[in-house]
Amino acid sequence: MITAVIEKLSVFIIAGISMLGYGGILVMMAIESACIPLPSEVIMPFSGYLVFTGRFNLWMVAIAGALGCNLGSAVAYYLGSHGGRPLIERYGRYVLLSQRDLEWADRWFEKYGDATVFFSRLLPIIRTFIAFPAGVVRMRLVRFHVYTFAGSLPWCLLLAYAGMKLGQRWSSLKVYFHRMDLVLGILIVLGLVLFLKRHLGKHSQ
């Protein structure tokens, strides 16, 4: 089921980039960074393959990808800031999110926001969604965009470089990233379980 979905997304990605060139990379990575899980593990290696064929330039590919990340992240940030935060403040208690949790998140991003955004952009799955909580806590916008770009550029460059080196075998990378996604998915689920256990324990006292 998941493999079939990824294959269909891959067809969409390949068609979009083949048609729009660098603009296609920007658009696809913008979609990926707007909390829509379009796999950058397909977007950037395929773009790297087109570097291999001579159609694209490696650095232009990486920059287009990173700019796309900033564009999509701006949308997710806005939704978090103008939609997510008011909803959490009003209805958060119904999903075990208290004002205290929100204040903790504010303090965390104030102290570690730069590193959080930077390193999150280097991680599969997490990179897709980090802009939304950054918006919820209303991290300073200039800092947010600087560290989004700084973290996205090496990610895009690495994937594109791998696709360039693999050439026609660029799609073989998907296997390794699926395994990494599985590990991260398990860690995220464990984190949610611990969160629920902690908060439900408080409510039962």
N, C-alpha and C positions, 0 to 999 in steps of 0.2 A: 504493500500500500504506500508506504513512505517513499520507497524507491521509485514507484510509478509517478508520484507527485513530483519528485526531484527531476525525473527525466522530462516531464512536461515543462517544468520551469526552465530546464536547460535549453529546450527548444526555443522557448520565448526569449531567453537571454541571448542566445546565439543569433537569432533572427534580428533582435533589436540592435545589437552591437554591429552586426554585419551591415545593417541598413544605415545606421546613424553615425558610425565611427566613434570618435572620441566622445561626441555628445551622447551616444548610446551608453558608454561606460558611466558617464556622469549621471545619467537618468537612472540606470540600473542600481548604482551604488546609493543614489539618493533614496530610492524605494527601499533598499535594504536597511538604511539608517533611519527610516521613518517608522520603525517598529513593525515593518512588514518583512517576514523572514524569507527574502529572496537571497539565495546563497551567494555570498561574495566568493566562496570557494569554487564557484563555477564562473562567475563574472570575470574575476581577475586572471585566473589561469588561461581562460579562453582568449582574453585580451593579450596575454603574454604569448600565446601561440601565434596570434596575428603579428606580434613583433618578430617572431621566428620566421614568418612568411615574408617579412619586409614591409608589411602594410603600415604598421605602427612603430612609434618610437617608445622605448621602454620607459623613460622618464615622463614623457607626455601621458602615457597610460597611467602611471602611478599618480601623477598630479591630478588627472581627470577623475580618478577613483577617489582620491582624498577630498577633492572639492565636492564631489557628489555626496560623500559622507557628511560634510558640513551642511550641505543644502538639506538633506533629509533629516539630519539631526536638529536643524533649526525648527522644522515642522513639529517633531516629537517634543522638543523643548517647549515650544509654544503651547502645545496641548497639555503638557504637564503643568506649566505655570498658570495658564488661564482656565484650564478645565480640571486637571487632576487634583491640584491643591485644594480648590474650593470644595470639590466633592469629598476629599478625604477629611477636611475640616468639618464638614457637615454630616457625612454618613460613615466616616471611617470606623466608628465604634461597632458598626454592624459587621465589619469584616476584620475585627480585632485590631484595628489601627487606632491608637489613642493619640491625643494631642502630645502626650509625652514622647511617643514614637516619632512624631513629626519634628518635635524640638530636637530629639537626638539626631535625626537625619540632618537637620539644619546645622547642628554643631559639627557633625562629621564632615559635611561638604565644605564648611567654612575652613576647617583645619586640613582636610585631606582631599578636597575636591579635585585639585589639579592632578594629583597622582591617580585618583580613582578614575577620572575620565580618561586619562592617558593610557593606563594599563588595561582598562576595560575595552578600549578600542583594539587591543591586540588579542582579544579572546573571542573565539567563536560563540555564538548565541548571545552572550552577555553584551557584546559590542552593538548588537541590533537594538537593544532596549535601554542602554545606559542614559541616553538623552532625556528620556521621560522623567526618571527620578531627579536628574539634574535640574529639569524644569520645575518639578514639584517643590524642590527646596530653593528655587530661584537663585541658583549659582550665578555669579556675575557673568554676563553674556560674553564679554570680550574674552575673559579667561576660558570660558566654556569652549568657544570657537578655536582659540589658540591651541588648547590641549586636545581638542577633537581632531584638528588637522595634524598636529604633531604625532598623535598615536595612530591615525589612519594611514599616513604616508608610508611608514615602514611596513605596515600590514599589506597595503596594496602593492608596494614594490616587491615584497617577498613573494607574494602569490603570482604576480605577473612574471617575475624572474624565473620561478619554478616552471610556469607554463611555457616560457620561452625555451628553457633548457630541455624540457621534455618533448617539445615539438608536437608531433602528431599524437603522442601519448599523454597529452596534457590532462585528459579526462581521468587518468588513473589516480590523480590526486584525490578525487572524491572519496575513494575508499578509505584513505587515511583520515580525512576530515570527518567522515561519518563516525569513525571510532572515537575520535576526540569529542565530537558532539554528544555521543552516548555517555562518555565519562562525565562531561560537564553537566549533562542533563540529570544524571544520577546525583551529582553533588548539589545541584539546585533543588532537587526533590528532597534530599536529606535536610538541606537548609530550611525548606518550608515546613518539614515535619518538626524540626526543632523549634521553629518560630511558633507553630500551632501549639506544641506541647507547653512552651513557656507561657504563652498568653492564655491558653485554656486553663492552665494551672492557676494563674492569677485570678481568673474569673470564678474558679471553683472554691477559692479560699474565703 
